[in-house]
Protein backbone atom coordinates (compact mmCIF):
# COMPACT_ATOMS: atom_id res chain seq x y z
CA UNK A 1 0.00 0.00 0.00
CA UNK A 2 1.26 3.49 -0.80
CA UNK A 3 0.85 6.23 1.79
CA UNK A 4 1.03 9.99 1.33
CA UNK A 5 1.27 12.09 4.44
CA UNK A 6 0.53 15.80 4.60
CA UNK A 7 -0.48 18.61 6.92
CA UNK A 8 2.71 19.43 8.75
CA UNK A 9 4.02 22.93 9.28
CA UNK A 10 5.14 25.55 11.76
CA UNK A 11 2.83 26.30 14.68
CA UNK A 12 3.17 28.19 17.94
CA UNK A 13 3.04 26.38 21.28
CA UNK A 14 -0.55 25.70 22.23
CA UNK A 15 -1.64 25.59 18.61
CA UNK A 16 -3.16 22.80 16.55
CA UNK A 17 -2.44 20.89 13.36
CA UNK A 18 -4.14 18.04 11.57
CA UNK A 19 -2.05 15.50 9.70
CA UNK A 20 -3.52 13.39 6.92
CA UNK A 21 -2.40 10.06 5.49
CA UNK A 22 -4.00 9.04 2.21
CA UNK A 23 -3.70 5.37 1.27
CA UNK A 24 -3.76 3.82 -2.17
CA UNK A 25 -6.05 1.00 -1.10
CA UNK A 26 -8.74 0.07 1.38
CA UNK A 27 -6.95 0.26 4.71
CA UNK A 28 -9.89 -0.43 6.97
CA UNK A 29 -9.79 -4.16 6.64
CA UNK A 30 -6.66 -6.03 7.68
CA UNK A 31 -4.57 -2.95 8.50
CA UNK A 32 -3.40 -1.32 11.68
CA UNK A 33 -2.69 2.33 10.90
CA UNK A 34 -0.30 4.38 12.94
CA UNK A 35 1.50 7.68 13.24
CA UNK A 36 5.12 7.70 14.34
CA UNK A 37 7.53 10.55 14.84
CA UNK A 38 11.25 11.05 14.88
CA UNK A 39 12.96 14.05 16.40
CA UNK A 40 16.58 14.92 15.56
CA UNK A 41 18.96 12.60 17.34
CA UNK A 42 16.18 10.38 18.65
CA UNK A 43 14.67 7.07 17.67
CA UNK A 44 11.39 6.85 15.83
CA UNK A 45 8.54 6.40 18.29
CA UNK A 46 4.89 5.44 18.09
CA UNK A 47 2.52 8.36 18.59
CA UNK A 48 -0.89 6.81 17.96
CA UNK A 49 -2.41 3.74 16.39
CA UNK A 50 -5.85 2.62 15.22
CA UNK A 51 -6.70 -1.00 14.54
CA UNK A 52 -8.92 -2.47 11.84
CA UNK A 53 -11.56 -2.81 14.55
CA UNK A 54 -11.33 0.86 15.47
CA UNK A 55 -9.44 0.50 18.72
CA UNK A 56 -6.90 3.20 19.48
CA UNK A 57 -3.87 3.66 21.64
CA UNK A 58 -1.57 6.61 22.25
CA UNK A 59 1.86 7.39 23.60
CA UNK A 60 1.59 8.72 27.14
CA UNK A 61 3.14 12.01 26.05
CA UNK A 62 0.26 12.80 23.67
CA UNK A 63 -2.77 11.35 25.47
CA UNK A 64 -5.65 13.83 25.77
CA UNK A 65 -3.97 16.11 23.21
CA UNK A 66 -3.84 14.02 20.02
CA UNK A 67 -6.63 12.07 18.35
CA UNK A 68 -6.27 9.48 15.59
CA UNK A 69 -9.24 8.86 13.31
CA UNK A 70 -10.07 7.55 9.87
CA UNK A 71 -12.39 8.22 6.96
CA UNK A 72 -13.50 5.05 5.20
CA UNK A 73 -14.73 6.80 2.09
CA UNK A 74 -11.42 8.58 1.56
CA UNK A 75 -9.08 5.79 2.70
CA UNK A 76 -7.47 8.40 4.90
CA UNK A 77 -6.22 8.43 8.47
CA UNK A 78 -5.89 11.65 10.43
CA UNK A 79 -3.96 12.81 13.44
CA UNK A 80 -5.50 15.81 15.14
CA UNK A 81 -2.88 17.46 17.32
CA UNK A 82 -3.96 20.03 19.91
CA UNK A 83 -2.11 21.91 22.63
CA UNK A 84 1.14 21.39 20.77
CA UNK A 85 4.40 21.68 22.66
CA UNK A 86 7.94 22.34 21.44
CA UNK A 87 8.79 18.73 22.31
CA UNK A 88 6.27 17.59 19.69
CA UNK A 89 8.63 18.92 17.02
CA UNK A 90 9.57 16.02 14.75
CA UNK A 91 9.06 14.43 11.37
CA UNK A 92 5.78 12.52 11.51
CA UNK A 93 5.39 9.31 9.53
CA UNK A 94 2.27 7.40 8.62
CA UNK A 95 2.48 3.61 8.87
CA UNK A 96 0.29 0.75 7.69
CA UNK A 97 0.77 -2.76 9.01
CA UNK A 98 -0.97 -5.63 7.25
CA UNK A 99 -2.16 -7.95 10.02
CA UNK A 100 -2.22 -10.93 7.64
CA UNK A 101 1.53 -11.03 7.06
CA UNK A 102 2.86 -8.17 9.25
CA UNK A 103 4.34 -6.31 6.30
CA UNK A 104 4.62 -2.57 6.76
CA UNK A 105 4.40 0.49 4.55
CA UNK A 106 5.56 4.00 5.38
CA UNK A 107 4.61 7.43 4.18
CA UNK A 108 7.27 9.95 3.24
CA UNK A 109 7.10 11.95 6.47
CA UNK A 110 5.86 15.44 7.19
CA UNK A 111 7.67 17.99 9.34
CA UNK A 112 5.95 19.45 12.39
CA UNK A 113 7.71 22.34 14.11
CA UNK A 114 6.34 23.86 17.30
CA UNK A 115 8.07 27.12 18.07
CA UNK A 116 7.34 30.70 19.02
C-alpha positions as CSV (number, residue, x, y, z in Angstrom):
1,X,0.0,0.0,0.0
2,X,1.3,3.5,-0.8
3,X,0.8,6.2,1.8
4,X,1.0,10.0,1.3
5,X,1.3,12.1,4.4
6,X,0.5,15.8,4.6
7,X,-0.5,18.6,6.9
8,X,2.7,19.4,8.8
9,X,4.0,22.9,9.3
10,X,5.1,25.5,11.8
11,X,2.8,26.3,14.7
12,X,3.2,28.2,17.9
13,X,3.0,26.4,21.3
14,X,-0.6,25.7,22.2
15,X,-1.6,25.6,18.6
16,X,-3.2,22.8,16.5
17,X,-2.4,20.9,13.4
18,X,-4.1,18.0,11.6
19,X,-2.0,15.5,9.7
20,X,-3.5,13.4,6.9
21,X,-2.4,10.1,5.5
22,X,-4.0,9.0,2.2
23,X,-3.7,5.4,1.3
24,X,-3.8,3.8,-2.2
25,X,-6.1,1.0,-1.1
26,X,-8.7,0.1,1.4
27,X,-7.0,0.3,4.7
28,X,-9.9,-0.4,7.0
29,X,-9.8,-4.2,6.6
30,X,-6.7,-6.0,7.7
31,X,-4.6,-3.0,8.5
32,X,-3.4,-1.3,11.7
33,X,-2.7,2.3,10.9
34,X,-0.3,4.4,12.9
35,X,1.5,7.7,13.2
36,X,5.1,7.7,14.3
37,X,7.5,10.6,14.8
38,X,11.3,11.1,14.9
39,X,13.0,14.1,16.4
40,X,16.6,14.9,15.6
41,X,19.0,12.6,17.3
42,X,16.2,10.4,18.6
43,X,14.7,7.1,17.7
44,X,11.4,6.9,15.8
45,X,8.5,6.4,18.3
46,X,4.9,5.4,18.1
47,X,2.5,8.4,18.6
48,X,-0.9,6.8,18.0
49,X,-2.4,3.7,16.4
50,X,-5.8,2.6,15.2
51,X,-6.7,-1.0,14.5
52,X,-8.9,-2.5,11.8
53,X,-11.6,-2.8,14.6
54,X,-11.3,0.9,15.5
55,X,-9.4,0.5,18.7
56,X,-6.9,3.2,19.5
57,X,-3.9,3.7,21.6
58,X,-1.6,6.6,22.3
59,X,1.9,7.4,23.6
60,X,1.6,8.7,27.1
61,X,3.1,12.0,26.1
62,X,0.3,12.8,23.7
63,X,-2.8,11.4,25.5
64,X,-5.7,13.8,25.8
65,X,-4.0,16.1,23.2
66,X,-3.8,14.0,20.0
67,X,-6.6,12.1,18.3
68,X,-6.3,9.5,15.6
69,X,-9.2,8.9,13.3
70,X,-10.1,7.6,9.9
71,X,-12.4,8.2,7.0
72,X,-13.5,5.0,5.2
73,X,-14.7,6.8,2.1
74,X,-11.4,8.6,1.6
75,X,-9.1,5.8,2.7
76,X,-7.5,8.4,4.9
77,X,-6.2,8.4,8.5
78,X,-5.9,11.7,10.4
79,X,-4.0,12.8,13.4
80,X,-5.5,15.8,15.1
81,X,-2.9,17.5,17.3
82,X,-4.0,20.0,19.9
83,X,-2.1,21.9,22.6
84,X,1.1,21.4,20.8
85,X,4.4,21.7,22.7
86,X,7.9,22.3,21.4
87,X,8.8,18.7,22.3
88,X,6.3,17.6,19.7
89,X,8.6,18.9,17.0
90,X,9.6,16.0,14.8
91,X,9.1,14.4,11.4
92,X,5.8,12.5,11.5
93,X,5.4,9.3,9.5
94,X,2.3,7.4,8.6
95,X,2.5,3.6,8.9
96,X,0.3,0.8,7.7
97,X,0.8,-2.8,9.0
98,X,-1.0,-5.6,7.3
99,X,-2.2,-8.0,10.0
100,X,-2.2,-10.9,7.6
101,X,1.5,-11.0,7.1
102,X,2.9,-8.2,9.3
103,X,4.3,-6.3,6.3
104,X,4.6,-2.6,6.8
105,X,4.4,0.5,4.6
106,X,5.6,4.0,5.4
107,X,4.6,7.4,4.2
108,X,7.3,10.0,3.2
109,X,7.1,11.9,6.5
110,X,5.9,15.4,7.2
111,X,7.7,18.0,9.3
112,X,5.9,19.4,12.4
113,X,7.7,22.3,14.1
114,X,6.3,23.9,17.3
115,X,8.1,27.1,18.1
116,X,7.3,30.7,19.0
